Amino acid sequence: MIQKHRVLMIDDNQLILRAFSRLLQDGDFEILTAINGKGAAKILRENSIAVIISDEILTTEEGLPILESLLTNHPHTQKIIFTGWPEETLDWEKIKDCKPFAVVAKPDIENRLRKAIHAAIKEYDKLSAL
């Protein structure tokens, strides 16, 4: 049996996490969730993660610094920023510094996010094979 890639989503909104898990449960990847950076760090210590999807701004901490710190020891893991903010209000310089694989708007779970996850998994596999 082929092991599924693991995708970790970090969001402080439990409703978003449940919706994400439910909508994407039929994918060819395993969904793990965390409500903050501390929970995400624990999951990363215990699992191999192909893709991390982080809310851009969390209630108690910003998502981008979480991604940067979590991925220090996981250079092949791909980053997707998941945001509910309009494009014109985003701090694109800060986002570019994080070097995300993709930036996806929250209402677009079914289409763009699913495509971004599959593309990020391919990139993870390519980098991991080097």
C-alpha positions in Angstrom: 0.0 0.0 0.0 1.3 3.4 -0.9 1.5 5.9 2.0 -0.5 9.1 1.4 1.3 12.4 1.6 0.5 14.4 4.7 -0.9 17.9 4.5 -1.0 20.1 7.6 -3.4 23.0 7.9 -2.9 25.7 10.6 -5.8 28.0 11.3 -7.2 29.4 14.5 -10.8 28.9 13.3 -12.1 25.4 14.1 -14.9 25.8 11.6 -12.4 26.4 8.8 -10.4 23.4 9.9 -13.4 21.1 10.0 -14.7 22.4 6.6 -11.2 21.9 5.1 -10.9 18.3 6.4 -14.4 17.4 5.3 -14.1 18.8 1.8 -10.7 17.4 1.1 -11.0 14.0 2.9 -11.5 12.2 -0.4 -8.1 13.4 -1.7 -5.0 11.2 -2.1 -3.4 12.9 0.9 -3.9 12.7 4.6 -5.2 15.9 6.3 -3.7 17.0 9.7 -4.8 20.2 11.5 -3.5 22.5 14.2 -5.0 25.7 15.7 -1.6 27.3 16.4 2.1 27.2 15.8 2.7 25.1 19.0 0.3 22.4 17.8 1.8 22.5 14.3 5.4 22.1 15.7 4.3 19.0 17.6 2.8 17.5 14.4 5.9 18.3 12.4 8.1 16.6 15.1 6.0 13.4 14.8 5.2 13.3 11.1 6.7 13.8 7.6 4.7 16.7 6.1 4.7 17.4 2.4 2.6 20.6 2.5 1.8 23.1 5.2 -1.1 25.4 4.7 -1.2 28.3 7.1 -3.7 31.1 7.7 -1.9 34.3 6.9 -2.9 35.9 10.2 -3.8 33.9 13.3 -5.5 35.3 16.4 -2.5 35.0 18.7 0.3 34.9 16.2 1.0 35.7 12.5 1.0 32.8 10.2 4.0 33.7 8.1 6.6 33.7 11.0 5.1 30.4 12.1 5.8 28.9 8.6 9.3 30.3 8.6 10.2 28.9 12.0 8.5 25.5 11.5 10.1 24.9 8.1 13.7 25.7 9.2 14.3 21.9 9.6 12.0 20.9 6.8 13.3 22.6 3.7 11.4 20.4 1.2 8.0 20.9 2.8 6.0 23.3 0.6 4.1 26.3 2.0 0.7 27.5 1.0 -0.7 30.7 2.5 -4.5 30.5 3.0 -6.0 33.9 3.5 -9.4 35.5 3.9 -8.1 39.0 3.3 -8.6 40.8 -0.1 -5.4 40.8 -2.3 -5.0 44.6 -2.1 -4.7 44.5 1.7 -2.0 41.8 1.9 1.6 42.6 2.8 3.1 41.1 -0.4 6.7 41.8 0.7 6.3 39.8 3.8 4.6 37.0 1.9 7.3 36.9 -0.7 10.0 36.7 2.1 8.3 33.4 3.2 8.6 32.0 -0.4 5.2 30.3 -0.5 4.4 27.8 -3.2 1.0 29.4 -3.6 -1.4 32.0 -2.0 -5.1 30.9 -2.0 -8.2 32.8 -0.9 -10.3 31.0 1.7 -13.6 30.8 -0.1 -11.9 28.8 -2.9 -11.4 25.5 -1.0 -12.7 23.2 -3.7 -10.8 24.5 -6.7 -7.6 26.5 -6.3 -6.6 25.0 -3.0 -7.0 21.4 -4.1 -5.0 22.2 -7.3 -2.3 24.0 -5.2 -2.0 21.0 -2.8 -1.5 18.6 -5.7 1.1 20.8 -7.4 2.9 21.4 -4.0 3.1 17.6 -3.4 4.7 17.1 -6.8 7.3 19.8 -6.0 7.9 18.2 -2.5 8.5 14.8 -4.2 10.8 16.4 -6.8 12.9 18.1 -4.1 12.9 15.1 -1.8 14.3 12.9 -4.5 17.4 15.1 -4.9 
